[in-house]
Amino acid sequence: MLTTSGLRPDEIPALMNGALSPHPLEKGHFEAFLPSPCVQNHAANLAFLPDGTLACVWFGGTMEGMGDISIYMSRLAPGSSRWSEPEKMSDDPQKSEQNPLLFTAPDGKVWLIFTSQTSGNQDGAIVKRRISADDGRTFGPVDILCDIPGTFVRQPIIGNAQGTWLLPAFRCVGVPGARWTGDVDTAAVLASRDAGESWLMVDVPDSIGAVHMNIVPQDGTRMVAFYRNRFAEQILRSVSDDDGMSWSAPEPTNLPNNNSSIQAVGLSNGRIAVVYNHSNASMSGDRRHSLYDEIEADEGAQGENPEAAAVSQGRKAVWGVPRSPMSLAFSGDGGRTFGGQRDLDTGDGYCLTNNSKDALNREYSYPSIIEGPDGALHVAYTYYRRAIKYVRLASPES
């Protein structure tokens, strides 16, 4: 068990200096709270840059959905014991810019990709990008990668054996006459055969409620994908046998999900590691109406889809299930089953509010995981929506 007890909210700001410190309970492991000027920090994603620097991107501001939410990036240089002061990577005062990810293309250029929306209207979101030609030290101007309203991303790009780039996406669908709450969101893949110049949307069949698609390559042309579950039941899984160009319908795994993000990675030993909240709706009665309860609606639903009306009377997305513990588990059978669960952080996981200014949120959420060249696992996740916490585990299962 790699568990630390939850801090008091007032203890966190003083720890946000980026300095690595030995984990208090586990020899050889280290942790840090990344520096940030923002009161709210959320949705981290880790990636190694071409020079070996470990980079972390996330969004920060006052509260998710607000116009001051922007993308930030911090770096941990090889051999360094401190994360760098963050750089602000986006700054549109009219948009909430969220869910960043990094991708190093085959030509060595580094792509920063993120979503952009007005207020809490995820069904109006589009996807933007910036590109770096100098190993991620500086980035070019912001432009649009996908302008289909309601397109959202969260997980890294995967390249297949044919050279096609696969960007997992999910489609935030607006029900006519109602504000977006995630009831009928579906999964898709944005595929590019021309190095990101153009993209084709490939929908995942029977995927209502399956979001945050996370692709993990397997042997040959097989890939597996894991999903967050809008109905807060189980992590979902689907399979592709044609290098990610078509997918089976998502089905439940043996791990719970609380309608919060997960991330999985294939390890050098052939196993799959996943970070997630070991929690679902059957374990708690805590509920809230939607993700954006605290933000007033402005122009209403953005990406209304007439076809959604037919299913709008069906199942409703479940929000508010505690986002704790932050857990790690492993699979040796391609993600069919997972075991070896261990908790990275435990607490009550209270998430009935996104309020970070008044220190009301106590969730651990939106994890990212990556394996280093030495076999170490690097994990980053939201801590109380106040900070991004980083943990380095010396080996995958120690």
KEKE-3310 file (N, C-alpha, C; in steps of 0.2 Angstrom, whole numbers, plus 5000, padded with zeros to 4 digits):
npx = (5004:5003:4999:4994:4988:4975:4979:4975:4966:4971:4985:4990:4994:5007:5015:5016:5028:5035:5046:5054:5052:5056:5045:5034:5031:5036:5050:5062:5053:5046:5038:5029:5022:5016:5021:5010:5001:4988:4971:4964:4968:4969:4966:4978:4991:5004:5020:5035:5047:5057:5070:5071:5066:5053:5037:5023:5006:4991:4975:4971:4965:4951:4939:4933:4926:4925:4930:4943:4950:4965:4978:4992:5010:5023:5040:5051:5067:5079:5088:5085:5078:5067:5052:5049:5044:5028:5023:5011:5001:4990:4977:4964:4952:4939:4935:4935:4948:4953:4958:4972:4984:5000:5010:5023:5027:5031:5041:5048:5042:5033:5017:5004:4988:4972:4955:4942:4930:4914:4909:4900:4897:4900:4895:4898:4911:4927:4942:4959:4976:4994:5010:5027:5043:5055:5059:5049:5052:5048:5032:5022:5009:4991:4980:4966:4961:4950:4934:4922:4907:4906:4916:4928:4943:4955:4964:4981:4988:4989:5000:4998:5003:5003:5006:4995:4988:4980:4968:4960:4943:4929:4911:4902:4886:4872:4856:4841:4834:4839:4852:4869:4873:4879:4872:4871:4883:4895:4908:4923:4935:4948:4955:4970:4979:4988:4998:4992:4986:4973:4958:4948:4933:4929:4917:4914:4905:4889:4891:4886:4888:4901:4916:4932:4940:4954:4968:4977:4990:4992:4999:5003:4990:4981:4973:4968:4955:4951:4938:4930:4915:4900:4889:4893:4897:4906:4923:4925:4929:4935:4939:4950:4954:4960:4971:4966:4956:4943:4931:4925:4910:4910:4912:4909:4923:4932:4934:4928:4920:4918:4912:4923:4939:4951:4967:4977:4991:5002:5015:5033:5035:5024:5012:4997:4995:4984:4977:4965:4949:4944:4930:4912:4895:4887:4893:4891:4879:4880:4876:4876:4868:4875:4891:4893:4886:4888:4890:4882:4870:4873:4871:4865:4862:4875:4879:4867:4859:4847:4845:4847:4836:4828:4834:4835:4827:4831:4844:4853:4867:4878:4883:4894:4898:4910:4927:4938:4947:4963:4969:4979:4981:4984:4985:4987:4982:4978:4969:4957:4955:4959:4970:4979:4977:4982:4982:4986:4982:4971:4955:4940:4936:4927:4916:4905:4905:4914:4922:4936:4942:4936:4941:4933:4932:4938:4943:4953:4958:4957:4969:4986:4997:5013:5027:5044:5060:5068:5060:5053:5037:5028:5016:5003:4991:4975:4974:4963:4957:4965:4979:4991:4997:5012:5019:5032:5036:5047:5047:5036:5027:5031)
npy = (4994:5011:5022:5039:5049:5061:5078:5093:5106:5119:5116:5113:5124:5128:5118:5117:5119:5112:5103:5088:5075:5062:5048:5047:5034:5024:5017:5023:5029:5044:5060:5075:5092:5101:5117:5131:5146:5146:5145:5134:5118:5106:5090:5083:5079:5068:5067:5062:5073:5075:5077:5070:5076:5076:5081:5090:5094:5103:5110:5127:5139:5149:5141:5126:5128:5142:5158:5161:5149:5141:5133:5125:5122:5112:5107:5093:5092:5080:5072:5082:5089:5096:5102:5114:5131:5135:5137:5147:5141:5144:5157:5162:5174:5172:5159:5143:5133:5117:5100:5096:5088:5080:5076:5068:5069:5058:5066:5073:5084:5093:5091:5101:5098:5103:5106:5118:5129:5137:5143:5131:5123:5110:5103:5112:5113:5114:5108:5112:5117:5118:5119:5113:5115:5114:5104:5105:5117:5130:5135:5136:5147:5146:5135:5128:5111:5102:5107:5102:5104:5100:5091:5082:5079:5069:5059:5052:5053:5039:5031:5020:5004:5007:5020:5029:5042:5041:5049:5048:5052:5060:5063:5076:5077:5087:5088:5092:5108:5107:5109:5104:5088:5077:5065:5058:5056:5050:5039:5041:5040:5051:5050:5052:5051:5059:5065:5073:5084:5082:5075:5061:5057:5043:5033:5025:5010:5008:5016:5025:5034:5030:5037:5047:5039:5028:5022:5007:5000:4982:4966:4964:4969:4971:4982:4988:4997:5008:5015:5029:5029:5036:5033:5029:5015:5003:5003:5003:4993:4990:4983:4982:4975:4979:4988:4999:5006:5002:4997:4986:4986:4994:4986:4980:4980:4972:4982:4996:5012:5029:5039:5047:5052:5040:5032:5022:5012:5003:4992:4989:4976:4969:4970:4979:4994:5003:5019:5025:5029:5019:5017:5018:5021:5012:5012:5024:5036:5050:5063:5075:5087:5090:5092:5106:5113:5125:5135:5148:5145:5152:5155:5143:5126:5120:5111:5104:5090:5082:5069:5065:5067:5056:5047:5054:5052:5041:5033:5043:5053:5050:5060:5066:5055:5050:5055:5046:5031:5036:5025:5011:4998:4982:4972:4957:4951:4958:4967:4962:4957:4964:4966:4966:4978:4994:5008:5025:5037:5041:5046:5056:5060:5070:5078:5086:5099:5110:5120:5128:5140:5142:5131:5119:5107:5090:5080:5066:5065:5062:5055:5053:5042:5036:5026:5026:5026:5018:5010:5014:5020:5035:5046:5057:5068:5076:5085:5088:5097:5108:5107:5099:5083:5074:5058:5046:5030:5018:5005:4996:4987:4989)
npz = (5000:4995:5003:5008:5021:5019:5017:5026:5018:5020:5021:5009:4999:5003:5000:4987:4978:4969:4972:4974:4985:4997:4997:5011:5016:5008:5003:4991:4983:4976:4978:4974:4974:4961:4956:4954:4949:4951:4959:4957:4950:4938:4929:4924:4912:4908:4899:4890:4884:4869:4873:4884:4895:4908:4906:4912:4909:4912:4917:4923:4934:4941:4942:4934:4918:4919:4911:4914:4914:4909:4900:4907:4909:4916:4919:4922:4922:4916:4929:4938:4953:4955:4949:4936:4936:4931:4914:4905:4893:4885:4882:4881:4885:4884:4884:4892:4893:4892:4897:4892:4882:4877:4863:4854:4838:4824:4817:4826:4831:4844:4849:4857:4863:4866:4873:4870:4876:4880:4895:4904:4894:4887:4875:4865:4863:4855:4848:4850:4845:4848:4841:4843:4837:4843:4852:4862:4869:4865:4858:4843:4836:4842:4834:4826:4828:4827:4823:4825:4834:4851:4852:4862:4871:4880:4882:4877:4860:4849:4838:4824:4816:4802:4802:4804:4814:4830:4838:4853:4857:4863:4861:4866:4868:4865:4872:4865:4870:4883:4895:4893:4901:4900:4898:4886:4879:4868:4862:4851:4838:4832:4817:4808:4793:4787:4795:4804:4796:4792:4798:4802:4809:4818:4824:4839:4841:4849:4861:4871:4885:4887:4889:4887:4881:4880:4873:4871:4864:4858:4854:4837:4826:4836:4847:4863:4872:4885:4896:4904:4914:4911:4919:4931:4935:4930:4925:4907:4893:4876:4860:4846:4831:4820:4820:4826:4819:4819:4831:4844:4854:4869:4885:4902:4914:4928:4937:4947:4942:4944:4936:4933:4927:4920:4918:4907:4904:4893:4899:4899:4902:4897:4904:4909:4916:4926:4932:4943:4951:4965:4966:4965:4959:4967:4979:4986:4991:4987:4977:4963:4952:4940:4931:4931:4940:4948:4939:4930:4916:4900:4884:4882:4877:4865:4855:4850:4846:4836:4835:4848:4856:4856:4864:4876:4887:4893:4902:4915:4917:4930:4944:4956:4964:4976:4974:4977:4983:4976:4965:4960:4948:4940:4925:4917:4906:4895:4899:4902:4915:4931:4944:4960:4966:4973:4984:4981:4987:5000:5006:5009:4997:4993:4981:4978:4975:4964:4970:4973:4977:4990:4996:4996:4990:4989:4981:4973:4958:4940:4934:4927:4919:4916:4909:4913:4905:4913:4919:4929:4936:4933:4940:4939:4947:4951:4966:4977:4969:4970:4968:4958:4960:4960:4958:4959:4956:4960:4953:4943:4951:4965)
capx = (5000:5007:4994:4996:4982:4974:4981:4970:4966:4976:4992:4993:4998:5014:5019:5016:5035:5038:5052:5054:5053:5055:5038:5035:5029:5039:5057:5063:5048:5046:5032:5029:5016:5018:5019:5005:4998:4980:4968:4961:4972:4965:4967:4985:4994:5012:5023:5042:5049:5062:5077:5071:5062:5046:5033:5016:5001:4985:4972:4971:4961:4947:4934:4932:4921:4926:4934:4950:4954:4970:4982:4999:5015:5029:5045:5056:5073:5083:5092:5082:5074:5062:5048:5050:5038:5024:5022:5004:5001:4984:4975:4958:4948:4932:4935:4937:4952:4954:4960:4978:4989:5006:5011:5029:5026:5037:5046:5051:5038:5029:5010:5000:4982:4967:4949:4940:4922:4911:4906:4899:4894:4904:4893:4900:4918:4931:4949:4964:4983:5000:5016:5034:5048:5062:5058:5044:5054:5043:5027:5019:5002:4985:4975:4960:4962:4944:4929:4915:4905:4905:4922:4932:4949:4958:4970:4986:4988:4993:5002:4997:5008:5002:5007:4990:4988:4973:4967:4954:4939:4922:4907:4898:4880:4867:4849:4837:4830:4842:4859:4873:4874:4883:4868:4871:4889:4898:4916:4925:4943:4950:4961:4974:4983:4993:5002:4988:4984:4966:4956:4942:4930:4927:4913:4914:4898:4885:4896:4883:4891:4908:4920:4939:4943:4961:4970:4983:4992:4994:5003:5001:4986:4976:4973:4962:4954:4947:4934:4926:4908:4896:4884:4897:4897:4912:4927:4923:4934:4933:4945:4951:4959:4963:4975:4962:4951:4936:4931:4920:4906:4913:4909:4912:4929:4930:4936:4923:4921:4913:4911:4929:4944:4956:4972:4980:4997:5006:5021:5038:5034:5019:5006:4994:4994:4979:4976:4958:4946:4941:4923:4906:4888:4884:4897:4889:4873:4882:4875:4875:4865:4880:4898:4894:4880:4889:4891:4876:4870:4872:4867:4861:4866:4878:4879:4861:4858:4840:4844:4848:4830:4825:4837:4836:4823:4834:4848:4855:4874:4878:4888:4895:4901:4917:4933:4944:4954:4967:4971:4983:4980:4988:4982:4991:4978:4975:4964:4951:4954:4964:4971:4985:4976:4985:4980:4991:4980:4964:4951:4933:4934:4921:4916:4899:4907:4921:4924:4943:4943:4934:4944:4928:4933:4943:4944:4959:4955:4960:4976:4990:5002:5018:5033:5050:5065:5071:5055:5049:5031:5027:5009:5001:4983:4972:4973:4958:4956:4969:4985:4993:5002:5016:5022:5037:5036:5053:5046:5029:5023:5034)
capy = (5000:5017:5027:5044:5052:5067:5084:5099:5111:5125:5114:5112:5129:5129:5112:5118:5122:5107:5100:5081:5073:5055:5046:5045:5027:5019:5018:5023:5033:5051:5064:5083:5096:5105:5124:5135:5152:5146:5142:5127:5115:5099:5086:5083:5073:5067:5065:5063:5077:5072:5077:5066:5080:5074:5087:5089:5099:5103:5117:5130:5146:5149:5135:5123:5131:5149:5161:5162:5143:5141:5127:5126:5116:5112:5102:5090:5090:5074:5073:5088:5087:5101:5104:5121:5136:5133:5142:5147:5139:5146:5163:5165:5176:5170:5152:5138:5128:5111:5093:5096:5082:5081:5071:5069:5066:5055:5070:5076:5090:5091:5094:5102:5098:5104:5108:5125:5129:5143:5141:5124:5120:5105:5101:5117:5113:5112:5105:5117:5114:5122:5114:5115:5113:5114:5099:5108:5123:5135:5133:5141:5150:5142:5135:5123:5104:5099:5112:5099:5106:5095:5086:5083:5075:5068:5054:5053:5051:5033:5029:5013:5002:5010:5027:5033:5044:5039:5053:5046:5058:5059:5068:5079:5078:5091:5086:5098:5111:5106:5111:5098:5085:5071:5059:5054:5056:5044:5038:5041:5041:5055:5047:5056:5047:5063:5068:5078:5089:5081:5070:5058:5055:5036:5032:5018:5008:5007:5018:5030:5034:5028:5043:5047:5033:5027:5016:5004:4995:4976:4963:4964:4974:4972:4987:4988:5004:5008:5021:5031:5027:5041:5030:5027:5008:5000:5005:4999:4991:4988:4980:4983:4970:4982:4994:5005:5009:5000:4995:4983:4990:4994:4981:4982:4977:4971:4988:5001:5019:5034:5044:5051:5050:5035:5032:5016:5012:4997:4992:4985:4969:4966:4971:4985:4997:5008:5023:5026:5029:5013:5019:5019:5024:5008:5013:5030:5040:5057:5065:5082:5087:5090:5095:5113:5116:5132:5140:5150:5144:5158:5154:5137:5120:5122:5106:5100:5084:5080:5061:5064:5068:5049:5043:5058:5050:5035:5034:5049:5053:5051:5065:5067:5050:5052:5053:5043:5033:5036:5018:5008:4991:4979:4967:4953:4947:4963:4972:4958:4957:4968:4964:4970:4985:4998:5015:5030:5042:5040:5052:5055:5061:5074:5082:5089:5106:5112:5126:5128:5146:5141:5125:5114:5100:5085:5074:5064:5063:5064:5053:5051:5037:5034:5022:5029:5022:5014:5005:5018:5023:5042:5047:5064:5068:5081:5084:5093:5103:5114:5106:5093:5079:5069:5052:5042:5023:5015:5000:4995:4984:4989)
capz = (5000:4995:5005:5013:5023:5016:5020:5026:5012:5021:5021:5002:4995:5005:4997:4979:4976:4964:4975:4975:4992:4997:5000:5018:5018:5003:5001:4984:4979:4977:4977:4973:4972:4956:4957:4950:4952:4951:4965:4954:4945:4936:4923:4922:4908:4908:4893:4890:4878:4865:4876:4891:4900:4909:4905:4914:4907:4915:4916:4930:4935:4947:4942:4928:4915:4919:4906:4916:4914:4904:4900:4910:4908:4920:4917:4926:4918:4918:4935:4942:4959:4956:4944:4934:4937:4925:4909:4903:4886:4882:4886:4878:4891:4883:4884:4897:4889:4897:4895:4888:4881:4873:4858:4850:4832:4821:4814:4832:4833:4849:4849:4863:4861:4872:4872:4871:4877:4883:4901:4905:4888:4884:4869:4861:4863:4849:4849:4848:4845:4846:4839:4844:4833:4846:4858:4867:4873:4863:4854:4839:4838:4843:4828:4827:4826:4826:4825:4826:4841:4856:4852:4868:4871:4886:4882:4872:4853:4848:4831:4823:4812:4796:4802:4806:4821:4833:4844:4856:4858:4865:4858:4871:4864:4868:4871:4863:4876:4890:4896:4893:4907:4899:4898:4879:4876:4865:4861:4844:4837:4827:4814:4803:4789:4784:4800:4807:4792:4792:4803:4801:4815:4818:4830:4843:4841:4856:4866:4875:4892:4887:4887:4889:4878:4882:4868:4873:4859:4860:4849:4830:4825:4841:4852:4868:4874:4892:4896:4910:4913:4913:4923:4937:4937:4930:4919:4901:4888:4870:4857:4839:4828:4814:4821:4829:4814:4821:4838:4847:4859:4876:4890:4909:4917:4935:4941:4947:4940:4947:4932:4934:4922:4922:4912:4907:4900:4892:4902:4895:4904:4894:4908:4908:4923:4926:4938:4943:4958:4966:4968:4960:4962:4972:4986:4989:4988:4985:4970:4961:4946:4934:4933:4931:4944:4951:4934:4927:4909:4896:4878:4882:4874:4859:4850:4850:4841:4836:4837:4855:4859:4856:4870:4882:4892:4896:4908:4916:4919:4938:4946:4963:4968:4979:4969:4981:4983:4970:4965:4954:4947:4934:4921:4913:4901:4890:4902:4903:4922:4934:4951:4963:4968:4979:4984:4981:4991:5002:5009:5008:4990:4992:4975:4977:4972:4961:4973:4975:4981:4997:4998:4998:4986:4992:4977:4970:4951:4933:4934:4921:4921:4910:4911:4911:4902:4918:4921:4935:4934:4935:4940:4942:4948:4954:4973:4980:4964:4972:4966:4954:4964:4956:4962:4956:4959:4957:4949:4942:4956:4971)
cpx = (5004:5002:4997:4989:4981:4976:4975:4971:4971:4983:4995:4997:5006:5019:5020:5023:5038:5044:5050:5056:5052:5048:5038:5034:5033:5046:5058:5058:5048:5039:5033:5023:5018:5016:5014:5002:4991:4978:4965:4966:4969:4967:4974:4986:5001:5014:5031:5043:5055:5069:5077:5067:5055:5042:5026:5012:4995:4981:4971:4967:4957:4942:4933:4926:4921:4931:4942:4954:4958:4974:4989:5003:5021:5033:5049:5061:5076:5088:5090:5078:5069:5058:5049:5043:5034:5023:5014:5004:4995:4981:4969:4953:4941:4930:4938:4941:4955:4957:4966:4981:4995:5007:5018:5028:5032:5043:5049:5047:5034:5022:5007:4993:4977:4960:4947:4933:4920:4907:4906:4897:4899:4902:4894:4907:4921:4938:4954:4971:4988:5005:5022:5039:5055:5061:5054:5047:5050:5038:5024:5012:4997:4982:4970:4962:4956:4939:4922:4913:4904:4911:4926:4938:4951:4964:4975:4984:4992:4994:5001:5003:5008:5004:5001:4990:4981:4973:4960:4950:4933:4918:4902:4891:4875:4860:4845:4833:4833:4849:4863:4874:4878:4879:4869:4877:4892:4905:4917:4933:4943:4956:4964:4979:4989:4996:4999:4986:4976:4964:4949:4939:4927:4923:4914:4906:4895:4889:4893:4885:4898:4912:4927:4942:4951:4964:4977:4985:4994:4998:4999:4996:4981:4978:4967:4961:4950:4944:4931:4919:4904:4890:4887:4896:4904:4917:4925:4929:4931:4940:4944:4956:4962:4966:4971:4957:4944:4936:4925:4916:4909:4909:4913:4918:4927:4932:4930:4925:4916:4912:4917:4934:4948:4961:4975:4986:5000:5013:5026:5038:5028:5012:5003:4993:4988:4978:4969:4956:4943:4935:4918:4900:4885:4887:4895:4883:4874:4880:4874:4872:4870:4886:4898:4888:4882:4891:4884:4876:4870:4868:4864:4865:4869:4878:4873:4861:4851:4839:4845:4841:4827:4828:4837:4832:4825:4839:4851:4863:4874:4884:4888:4897:4908:4922:4939:4942:4957:4970:4975:4982:4983:4984:4987:4988:4974:4970:4957:4949:4960:4964:4977:4984:4980:4983:4986:4989:4973:4961:4944:4931:4929:4921:4909:4899:4913:4924:4931:4945:4942:4937:4938:4928:4939:4944:4951:4956:4960:4968:4979:4995:5007:5024:5039:5055:5068:5066:5051:5042:5030:5019:5008:4993:4981:4972:4969:4956:4961:4976:4986:4998:5005:5019:5026:5037:5042:5052:5039:5025:5027:5031)
cpy = (5006:5023:5032:5047:5059:5073:5089:5103:5116:5123:5114:5118:5129:5123:5112:5122:5117:5103:5092:5079:5065:5053:5044:5038:5022:5021:5018:5027:5040:5055:5072:5086:5101:5113:5127:5141:5152:5143:5135:5125:5108:5096:5086:5077:5074:5065:5066:5067:5073:5072:5074:5070:5077:5080:5085:5095:5098:5110:5120:5137:5146:5143:5133:5126:5139:5152:5161:5155:5142:5135:5130:5120:5117:5106:5099:5088:5084:5076:5079:5085:5092:5102:5112:5125:5135:5139:5141:5146:5141:5152:5166:5167:5174:5163:5148:5133:5123:5105:5093:5089:5084:5075:5073:5066:5063:5059:5074:5082:5088:5095:5095:5103:5099:5106:5116:5126:5136:5141:5134:5120:5116:5103:5107:5117:5111:5110:5110:5114:5119:5117:5117:5112:5112:5110:5101:5114:5129:5132:5138:5143:5144:5141:5129:5116:5101:5105:5109:5100:5100:5090:5088:5078:5074:5064:5055:5050:5044:5032:5022:5011:5005:5017:5032:5035:5043:5044:5051:5052:5055:5064:5070:5081:5082:5089:5092:5101:5110:5107:5104:5095:5078:5064:5055:5055:5050:5044:5038:5041:5046:5052:5051:5051:5052:5068:5074:5084:5088:5076:5068:5055:5047:5035:5025:5016:5007:5009:5024:5029:5032:5034:5042:5041:5033:5021:5014:4999:4988:4973:4963:4970:4975:4978:4986:4996:5003:5015:5023:5030:5032:5039:5027:5020:5005:5003:5000:4998:4989:4986:4981:4978:4973:4988:5000:5009:5007:4997:4991:4987:4989:4990:4982:4977:4975:4977:4993:5008:5023:5040:5049:5048:5044:5036:5025:5016:5005:4997:4988:4978:4965:4967:4978:4988:5003:5012:5025:5027:5022:5014:5019:5020:5019:5008:5019:5033:5047:5058:5073:5082:5086:5092:5102:5116:5123:5137:5142:5148:5151:5157:5147:5131:5122:5117:5101:5096:5081:5073:5060:5064:5061:5045:5048:5056:5043:5037:5041:5048:5054:5055:5065:5061:5052:5050:5052:5036:5033:5029:5016:5001:4988:4973:4963:4949:4952:4967:4968:4958:4961:4966:4968:4977:4988:5005:5020:5036:5040:5046:5051:5057:5066:5079:5084:5096:5106:5117:5125:5134:5145:5135:5120:5107:5096:5079:5073:5062:5064:5062:5052:5047:5036:5031:5026:5024:5017:5009:5009:5020:5030:5043:5054:5064:5074:5080:5090:5098:5109:5113:5100:5089:5075:5064:5048:5036:5020:5009:4999:4993:4983:4994)
cpz = (5000:4997:5009:5015:5020:5020:5021:5021:5013:5021:5014:4999:4997:5002:4990:4977:4971:4966:4976:4982:4993:5000:5007:5020:5013:5001:4993:4979:4981:4976:4977:4972:4967:4957:4952:4953:4953:4957:4963:4949:4944:4930:4920:4917:4907:4901:4893:4883:4875:4869:4883:4896:4901:4910:4908:4912:4910:4914:4923:4929:4941:4948:4935:4924:4914:4913:4907:4916:4908:4905:4903:4909:4912:4918:4922:4922:4920:4924:4939:4948:4960:4949:4943:4936:4931:4920:4906:4896:4882:4886:4882:4883:4890:4883:4890:4893:4894:4893:4891:4887:4877:4869:4854:4844:4829:4819:4820:4834:4839:4849:4856:4860:4867:4869:4873:4871:4880:4889:4902:4899:4884:4877:4864:4860:4857:4852:4846:4848:4845:4845:4840:4840:4836:4853:4863:4871:4871:4858:4849:4841:4838:4836:4830:4824:4823:4828:4825:4833:4845:4856:4858:4868:4878:4886:4876:4865:4853:4840:4830:4818:4805:4796:4803:4813:4823:4839:4847:4858:4861:4863:4864:4867:4868:4867:4870:4869:4883:4889:4896:4900:4906:4898:4891:4876:4874:4864:4853:4844:4831:4824:4808:4800:4786:4789:4803:4803:4792:4796:4801:4807:4814:4825:4833:4843:4848:4862:4870:4882:4893:4885:4889:4887:4878:4878:4871:4868:4862:4855:4842:4829:4830:4846:4857:4870:4881:4892:4903:4908:4916:4919:4930:4940:4936:4924:4913:4897:4882:4866:4849:4837:4821:4815:4823:4824:4815:4827:4840:4852:4866:4881:4896:4910:4924:4939:4941:4944:4943:4943:4933:4929:4925:4917:4913:4902:4899:4895:4898:4897:4901:4898:4906:4915:4922:4933:4938:4951:4959:4970:4963:4963:4967:4979:4989:4986:4987:4978:4969:4954:4940:4936:4934:4935:4946:4945:4930:4919:4906:4890:4877:4878:4867:4854:4850:4844:4841:4837:4844:4859:4860:4862:4876:4888:4895:4902:4909:4919:4927:4940:4953:4967:4970:4974:4974:4982:4976:4970:4959:4954:4941:4931:4917:4907:4896:4892:4903:4911:4925:4941:4954:4965:4974:4978:4985:4986:4993:5006:5008:5001:4988:4986:4973:4975:4969:4964:4976:4979:4988:5000:5000:4995:4989:4988:4975:4963:4945:4933:4927:4923:4915:4913:4909:4908:4906:4921:4927:4932:4937:4934:4942:4942:4952:4962:4976:4975:4965:4969:4961:4958:4959:4961:4957:4959:4956:4953:4949:4948:4963:4975)
residu = (MET:LEU:THR:THR:SER:GLY:LEU:ARG:PRO:ASP:GLU:ILE:PRO:ALA:LEU:MET:ASN:GLY:ALA:LEU:SER:PRO:HIS:PRO:LEU:GLU:LYS:GLY:HIS:PHE:GLU:ALA:PHE:LEU:PRO:SER:PRO:CYS:VAL:GLN:ASN:HIS:ALA:ALA:ASN:LEU:ALA:PHE:LEU:PRO:ASP:GLY:THR:LEU:ALA:CYS:VAL:TRP:PHE:GLY:GLY:THR:MET:GLU:GLY:MET:GLY:ASP:ILE:SER:ILE:TYR:MET:SER:ARG:LEU:ALA:PRO:GLY:SER:SER:ARG:TRP:SER:GLU:PRO:GLU:LYS:MET:SER:ASP:ASP:PRO:GLN:LYS:SER:GLU:GLN:ASN:PRO:LEU:LEU:PHE:THR:ALA:PRO:ASP:GLY:LYS:VAL:TRP:LEU:ILE:PHE:THR:SER:GLN:THR:SER:GLY:ASN:GLN:ASP:GLY:ALA:ILE:VAL:LYS:ARG:ARG:ILE:SER:ALA:ASP:ASP:GLY:ARG:THR:PHE:GLY:PRO:VAL:ASP:ILE:LEU:CYS:ASP:ILE:PRO:GLY:THR:PHE:VAL:ARG:GLN:PRO:ILE:ILE:GLY:ASN:ALA:GLN:GLY:THR:TRP:LEU:LEU:PRO:ALA:PHE:ARG:CYS:VAL:GLY:VAL:PRO:GLY:ALA:ARG:TRP:THR:GLY:ASP:VAL:ASP:THR:ALA:ALA:VAL:LEU:ALA:SER:ARG:ASP:ALA:GLY:GLU:SER:TRP:LEU:MET:VAL:ASP:VAL:PRO:ASP:SER:ILE:GLY:ALA:VAL:HIS:MET:ASN:ILE:VAL:PRO:GLN:ASP:GLY:THR:ARG:MET:VAL:ALA:PHE:TYR:ARG:ASN:ARG:PHE:ALA:GLU:GLN:ILE:LEU:ARG:SER:VAL:SER:ASP:ASP:ASP:GLY:MET:SER:TRP:SER:ALA:PRO:GLU:PRO:THR:ASN:LEU:PRO:ASN:ASN:ASN:SER:SER:ILE:GLN:ALA:VAL:GLY:LEU:SER:ASN:GLY:ARG:ILE:ALA:VAL:VAL:TYR:ASN:HIS:SER:ASN:ALA:SER:MET:SER:GLY:ASP:ARG:ARG:HIS:SER:LEU:TYR:ASP:GLU:ILE:GLU:ALA:ASP:GLU:GLY:ALA:GLN:GLY:GLU:ASN:PRO:GLU:ALA:ALA:ALA:VAL:SER:GLN:GLY:ARG:LYS:ALA:VAL:TRP:GLY:VAL:PRO:ARG:SER:PRO:MET:SER:LEU:ALA:PHE:SER:GLY:ASP:GLY:GLY:ARG:THR:PHE:GLY:GLY:GLN:ARG:ASP:LEU:ASP:THR:GLY:ASP:GLY:TYR:CYS:LEU:THR:ASN:ASN:SER:LYS:ASP:ALA:LEU:ASN:ARG:GLU:TYR:SER:TYR:PRO:SER:ILE:ILE:GLU:GLY:PRO:ASP:GLY:ALA:LEU:HIS:VAL:ALA:TYR:THR:TYR:TYR:ARG:ARG:ALA:ILE:LYS:TYR:VAL:ARG:LEU:ALA:SER:PRO:GLU:SER)
# end
